[in-house]
Amino acid sequence: MARVLAIDIGTSSIRATLYRPSLQPVRQGTQIRYSWRTGSDGSVEAAPSAIERAVAQAIDGALDGVKTRVDAVALGAFWHSLLGVDGQGRPVTSVIPWSDTRSARQVQSLRERLDERAIHARTGCRLHQTYWPARLRWFAEHDARTFRRVRRWMSLPAFLQRRWLGRDAESVSQASGTGMFLHDGSGWGWDSELCAACDVTPDQLGAIVDLDDQNAEPTAAIARRWPQLRGARWIPAAADGALDNVGAGCTTGGRAALMIGTSGALRKIWTTDTAPVVPFGLWRYWLDRRRVVVGGALSNGGNLNAWMRQTLGLQDDKGLDLRVGRLQPDAHGLTMLPFLAGERSPDYIPDARAVIAGLRLATTREEIFRAGLESVGYEFLDVLTELVTVSAVTRLVATGGALTSSLVWPQLLADVLGRQIALPRATELTSRGAAIIGFEQLGIPLRKAEPGILRVLHPDARSHAVYREAAARQQKLLRAVLT
């Protein structure tokens, strides 16, 4: 029986799980946590070696005691990571994730020099510190010595696969999240105007391969460490967001995945030969050469939840969800802009900050907490409003541990959006999606790829009406802050 090792590199932990074709884990996956260094200047960094060790430890745990041969290794990793290496492949920068906001000023400079709408039409991405162009400009302007030393700029998974497998390329999936990727009916490549604006050449960004690429040969050290993987096919790294949709069964029809982990996202996948035109507030990425991923991302999701719990002294409060759930929609009178980690879809405001308006002496911790959950819902409502102009959404599937572990948030979101939300039985949907891609690349058909549904949450019409008014109030506050 075939086996696929799925590796999920998230922004807070790495999971490695061995799957059989039934999509049941051979045993529960191993999770290794790691952390980022954050600075008052908006920097967020981690040493490449530290994440590499964490990935290796996760694989060690997943394969411990496994005697059977593994047929494929499917890797998923968060979108938008960046690091630079020298001519010998040694890292000369830290790993920089999407949450680093140092390059906000470079965003403004690029917007003044370039036609952002034309770039969005070509690449599917706005000019924002999430993407590579602003970060490359930051290095050129603030750390020119390091910028000159870098021979190749790459994503974290590309760095790992280059070191472990000799595959010196970005996958279509990861490349599409850089903000510099072009894909049309004739092929793919790097945007020449953006390369010139960033003082890099396409060669410095590397080759681009699809998920069916088989040019990978594990090093002797990798073969010795994991003999179970000898002869295994190492699939180019896909992006975790796309794999989350795959794992949730949201790849056809009107199904969309609504995910809240550290951040948040609302995404649809469908098969197409051409890049669809998407609204300016949405992005367009790719899973592979044929499957397009369209949606919006929020920088604040589970991280906002965790910040509120810690700051309000609610970390170990077991009854918090019940008390917050008893509060009436928007009864607190608070209006929040939840931009603790900046803002992405749909406005892409550089260096956005969080705001809480309407506080009184009588305001409680529970009210602030609920206002925060609701504010994230209003951001999703903005994304959904734009997404349905591109493609119909008939079902929302809730994914991400921060969302599905909450007793309040899923129903609250159903009420805010005015849509049914399905909660799947399966967890770790990104890992599950990676396994599905692994079996797909092996040519092994799966009897049932879609996860079973645990329950469906139905929206309350009265609550939805209240939330629509509150969402309009949030937009009014946002406009006031920006003027």
Steps between C-alpha positions, in 0.01 A plus 500: 500500500635841401607752764538878473685709755331843522700786649316819594724800578278757667593834651509364855566127469591216266299180472605179328247222452513170314181421302352197330265532195196505727638836621513362850833570669712193561534664839449848639733758354795650685489872573809712564453863603740782421501875551582826323707796614293818489624858517348840568583595141249243371760232432409133527782252441618147568830326430475262201698240695250508787203432272698236312571318828134521598393349167752219540382433856140478382601247234699304760189473715273397215737226382609374840438125505373494140652207311303520177606694193356847444399567139483880494575807710252787454605832647275795578625833634365845572488742210719813456817398691829652381869443565820563309798269447849559364671326209565189712138477613574625852231724651599863540161615629250367748171349388250785467127412510194687378457669840820708476389863448835683471453571131183712531685810371629304203140410417415867474806568285417214262140617472622844398735358234291217355146438380369280782181406317696381198730297727199348675349407164824325397606335826178477698668686789495854635808698602526428872755395759353149487671447165860492382531830306473727805727276707763485227492879479539517879819292483635709213442823693570395861750214472676548169796284600280197562298577187818488289610170660179319410529284189155344531180618666266215585221373719566294811382170342716565194797546733430170675454308176816650353701387803339160535421404141705719267177638350589864432157634408178652628175315455222671305300496823761681709609732218142621451501643853810715450326787322743465206358198315337498156284216368303506178398248238849496348696427820637660813791713617609801704366850434773698325377843608500401867840334469641823359331709770654274766849492344495122460510277196260210431803272539533614862147374566568158348319255278132416548369142495159342542396236750575220253874584490712194586848654490587444863768274646537484881851563627695219663433654841124505442504140374689387810277685743172370355554166327120462476506780241751338264333486163217728612383768261549850645226725366574874462363704788143622465360788703314427820199714407438311178549167677251603768236533227598159360476339842162664564356378168471859373639459148188481285162663462403776739694375801731742680722449802484753784815455705612652827836387630762756594358719224181458300398434141198437280590309181356320200678263260394403152661364185576737215742549213507878536545744786161640605452874548448565871395812692775728630431390858559128431808303403556229241747220573542148362514146637654369177493592130126436470345570840458864594448622857302822545412671825605739769721475807480664840812567703303465822324182606618262768778744585236761594317242711823407680598866551162583655513200731849590621453876523161474671618230740276229352756234401376230738136605515307181421161671509588787265328361191178438691489853644589660166238286327228637728565858389268641236641591159670843505337582838834627634497808277869456412650543155834330439756503223683175578827585323751391765709331230419747224229472236468312174176428313322692375668840552871408541577798722876526567588516868135472615445514877226365727231727649229447763239775506212541744664384824327602825571443867232231498651311204590143599776269384240269347357786295841595365566137418170460314555827314832360379341180371227697328751740340675210330160388372444840338834468320389163365171657390694749287695215339191289438322795338781524245554126458142431388546748214764263358342162573189387685543379858240241601673342800752622757714242677663612826867412538786590732547412865433852634156493338386141540614478865281796598147450630399849387686607188350262238139594580594867529656487152193324357287784637734776376526352150140388479621162372497141620839384623591131500736361764693196370576198716861496389752738651846587362354559157822645357684179581210302357514711184871433463434127526231525230746675268756230579269217399386700198861534378552128556198431280313328783123573493335572833157362579390805699710814516237727653485507881181410679297786648456505878228766504365796308445837665206702368494881507251695707329766285453751783861474610613539138306826468664636816843397377451664161447834673803441725712414197400831339604675821838329484546626144413852614766480773756370250435792265530745790834351606639518147409866444 
